[in-house]
């Protein structure tokens, strides 16, 4: 596989990985706590902000799944395997896990 192509694939997946890690439930709660403190959010605002963060996570997951499905259509099985190996070196079990 072309090293430049691998680089491009990894570069495209890293922002998605960052989004996935950033918006775990624990992170959503941390963000909410921080905003509550910094902005003095009331209970109603907290509930609405939490919903916004959770909707963002759901949309991000759909996008990650779509990107992964598209990558499966473009890359050969060997290329997918290589990409998964590259992702293992970044601490992920398999390429699809990076997109979750």
N, C-alpha and C positions, 0 to 999 in steps of 0.2 A: 504494500500500500504506500502511496506517495506520502512522505513525511509532512509535506505542506498541507495535504488534505487532512491528515490526522490532527495537525495543529489547528486547522480551521474548525474541525468537528469539536475538538476539545474547547476551543475558544467560545464556540456557540453554546456549549453545554455548561460551562462554568457559571455564567450568570443565572441559569436556571437552577443549578445546584445551590447557589447562594440564596436564591429565593426560597428554595425548599428548606434549607437549614434555618433561615431567618424566621420563618413563620411556623415553627412548631408551636404546639399549644402553649408550651412554657414560654416561648418568646412572645406570643400574643399576650399572655398574661403580664409579662415584664413590661412590654410596651404600654399596655393599658395602665398598669400601676404608675409608670413614669409619667404618662400623660395626665392621669388623675392628679398626681402630685403637682406637676408643673403648671397645669391649666385649671386646677381646682374643679375637675369634672364632677357633676352631680350624678346620682345613681342612674337617672334616665340617660344622660349622655354616655356614661360608662357602658351601658347595655347596647346603645346604638353603635358606639365606636368598636366594641367587641364584635358585633355583627359585621361591621364593615371589614375588619381584619379577617374574620372567618370567611367571608365571601371572597376576599382577595385570595386566600389560600385555596379555596375551591377552584377558582378560575385559573390560578397558577398550576394546579394539578392537572386540570383539563388541558392546558397549553403544553405542559411537560409531556403528557401522554400522547398528544397529537404530534409533537416533535419526534418523540421516540418512534411512533408508528411510521412517520415519514422517513426517518432514518433507516428503518427496517426495509422500506421499499427501495431505497437508493443504494444502500451498501450491500455488498455480498456477505454471505455468512462468515467468511474469513475476515472481512473488514470489521464486521460487528464484533467478532471475537477479539480482534486486535484492539478495538475501541474499549471493550469491556476490560481487557488486561490493563490498558492505560488508566482506566478509571480505578482499578484496584490499587494502583500506586498512589492514588489520591485519597485512599481510605474508604472506597465504596465497594460493596460486594459485587455489583454488576452495573453495567451502563444504565439500565432502566432504573436502578435504585437512585442514580444521580438525578433522575428526572422526576423523582417523587418528592 
